[in-house]
Amino acid sequence: DTAYAPPFAVNVNPQPAPQINITSNPSTFLCPQQICMFNANVTNGGAIPSFQWFLNGNTAGGNSNLFTAANPSGFMSVYVVVTPSTGCPPQQSNSITFNIVPSLTPSLTLAASLTDSICPNQPVIFTATASNTGNPPVYSWFLNGIQVGDTASTFSIATLQEGGEIYVTATSTYPC
């Protein structure tokens, strides 16, 4: 004799599976304690999907498509799990990961090829040395408060007058 089980009816949810993509602002790098805003873009999530955010593998944030985070240093990885209101199973988004760069204090020194008396029309070469400014820093040279040179770490002049003042600034290209 053969035993038969009653038939099992299969109901396929006609809703397509949800698609989730998260974006961040900023999107390229983070400095220590810098706030980063994440946005979950959901398609096919139903009228009222629910959100659970994860920061470095731990639950974080509220039931919202928006999430804000800041890490003091090191590493930050964020993703979200969305439970659609369509009856489909939860779906995990892409992850966004940052290696948080350290904060650096830029410094700048200035040296001259001649430090004693300068004769009329005698060229003097000034050299700026910057640190913690990224690569390369952007230099601006000034004579008596008026900009006279750009970009290079050295500046040469042969028309210095008594009491003239040369100074340089370096604009950092380092993000933090």
C-alpha positions as CSV (number, residue, x, y, z in Angstrom):
1,D,0.0,0.0,0.0
2,T,1.1,3.6,-0.7
3,A,0.4,6.4,1.7
4,Y,-0.1,9.9,0.3
5,A,0.3,13.2,2.1
6,P,-2.2,15.9,1.3
7,P,-0.9,18.3,-1.3
8,F,1.0,21.4,-0.1
9,A,-0.1,24.6,-1.7
10,V,2.7,27.1,-2.5
11,N,1.9,30.8,-2.4
12,V,4.6,32.8,-4.1
13,N,4.7,36.4,-3.0
14,P,4.4,38.5,-6.2
15,Q,6.5,41.2,-4.8
16,P,10.1,41.3,-6.0
17,A,12.8,41.0,-3.4
18,P,13.9,44.4,-1.9
19,Q,17.0,46.1,-3.1
20,I,19.0,48.2,-0.6
21,N,21.9,50.5,-1.3
22,I,23.5,52.8,1.3
23,T,25.4,55.9,0.6
24,S,27.4,58.2,2.9
25,N,28.3,61.8,3.3
26,P,31.3,62.3,3.3
27,S,32.0,59.4,1.0
28,T,35.8,59.3,0.7
29,F,37.5,59.7,4.1
30,L,36.7,60.5,7.7
31,C,38.7,62.4,10.3
32,P,38.5,61.5,14.0
33,Q,35.1,62.5,15.5
34,Q,33.8,63.6,12.1
35,I,30.1,63.0,11.7
36,C,29.1,60.8,8.8
37,M,25.6,60.6,7.6
38,F,24.3,57.4,6.0
39,N,21.2,57.0,3.8
40,A,19.5,53.7,2.9
41,N,17.8,53.8,-0.5
42,V,15.3,50.9,-0.7
43,T,13.3,49.7,-3.6
44,N,10.6,47.0,-3.3
45,G,10.5,47.4,0.5
46,G,6.8,47.9,0.8
47,A,5.0,50.8,2.3
48,I,6.7,50.7,5.7
49,P,10.0,48.8,5.8
50,S,11.9,48.6,9.0
51,F,15.6,49.3,9.4
52,Q,18.3,48.0,11.7
53,W,21.7,49.7,11.3
54,F,25.0,48.1,12.3
55,L,28.2,49.9,13.2
56,N,31.3,47.7,13.3
57,G,29.0,44.6,13.6
58,N,27.0,45.9,16.5
59,T,23.4,47.1,16.3
60,A,23.1,50.9,16.3
61,G,20.7,53.7,15.3
62,G,17.0,53.7,15.1
63,N,14.3,52.4,12.8
64,S,15.0,55.0,10.0
65,N,16.5,55.1,6.6
66,L,19.0,57.7,7.9
67,F,21.8,57.0,10.3
68,T,24.5,59.2,11.7
69,A,27.8,58.0,13.2
70,A,31.2,59.2,14.3
71,N,34.2,57.2,15.4
72,P,37.2,58.6,17.3
73,S,39.8,56.7,15.3
74,G,40.7,53.6,13.5
75,F,38.0,51.7,11.5
76,M,34.3,52.2,10.9
77,S,32.1,49.8,8.9
78,V,28.3,50.4,8.5
79,Y,25.5,48.4,6.9
80,V,21.8,48.1,7.4
81,V,19.3,45.2,7.4
82,V,15.9,46.1,6.0
83,T,12.8,44.1,6.7
84,P,10.3,44.9,4.0
85,S,6.6,45.2,4.8
86,T,5.8,43.0,1.8
87,G,6.3,39.7,3.7
88,C,9.7,39.1,2.0
89,P,12.6,38.1,4.2
90,P,15.1,40.8,5.6
91,Q,17.8,41.9,3.2
92,Q,21.3,43.3,4.1
93,S,22.7,46.3,2.3
94,N,26.2,46.9,1.0
95,S,28.8,47.9,3.6
96,I,30.6,51.2,3.7
97,T,34.0,51.1,5.4
98,F,36.3,53.9,6.4
99,N,39.8,53.8,7.8
100,I,39.8,57.0,9.8
101,V,42.9,59.0,9.2
102,P,44.6,60.7,12.2
103,S,44.4,64.4,12.8
104,L,47.7,66.2,12.2
105,T,48.9,69.7,13.1
106,P,50.7,71.3,10.2
107,S,53.9,73.1,10.8
108,L,56.1,75.3,8.6
109,T,59.7,76.6,8.9
110,L,61.5,79.1,6.7
111,A,65.2,79.4,6.0
112,A,67.3,81.8,3.9
113,S,70.4,81.2,1.8
114,L,71.9,84.4,3.3
115,T,71.3,85.5,6.9
116,D,73.9,88.3,7.3
117,S,74.2,91.4,5.3
118,I,72.8,91.4,1.8
119,C,74.3,93.5,-1.0
120,P,72.1,95.4,-3.5
121,N,70.8,93.0,-6.2
122,Q,72.2,90.0,-4.4
123,P,69.8,87.0,-4.8
124,V,68.5,85.3,-1.7
125,I,66.9,82.0,-1.9
126,F,64.2,81.2,0.7
127,T,63.2,77.7,1.4
128,A,60.0,76.6,3.2
129,T,59.8,73.2,4.9
130,A,56.3,72.0,5.7
131,S,55.2,68.9,7.6
132,N,51.9,67.3,8.3
133,T,50.4,69.2,5.3
134,G,49.6,66.4,2.9
135,N,51.4,65.9,-0.4
136,P,52.1,68.4,-1.8
137,P,51.2,71.5,0.3
138,V,50.4,74.7,-1.6
139,Y,52.8,77.5,-0.8
140,S,52.2,81.3,-1.1
141,W,55.1,83.7,-0.8
142,F,54.7,87.3,0.5
143,L,57.0,90.3,0.4
144,N,55.9,93.1,2.8
145,G,52.4,91.6,2.9
146,I,51.9,91.4,-0.9
147,Q,51.8,88.0,-2.5
148,V,54.9,87.6,-4.8
149,G,55.2,83.8,-5.5
150,D,53.1,80.7,-5.6
151,T,53.2,76.9,-5.1
152,A,57.0,76.1,-4.9
153,S,58.8,75.4,-1.7
154,T,61.5,77.9,-2.7
155,F,61.5,81.5,-3.6
156,S,64.4,83.6,-5.0
157,I,64.5,87.4,-4.9
158,A,67.3,89.9,-5.7
159,T,65.5,93.1,-5.0
160,L,65.2,93.0,-1.2
161,Q,65.2,96.4,0.5
162,E,66.2,97.4,4.1
163,G,63.4,96.3,6.5
164,G,61.7,94.1,3.9
165,E,59.8,91.1,5.3
166,I,59.4,87.8,3.5
167,Y,57.0,85.2,4.8
168,V,55.3,82.1,3.4
169,T,52.1,80.2,4.0
170,A,51.5,76.5,3.3
171,T,47.9,75.4,2.6
172,S,47.5,71.8,3.7
173,T,46.1,69.2,1.3
174,Y,45.8,66.7,4.1
175,P,42.2,66.0,4.9
176,C,42.4,66.2,8.7
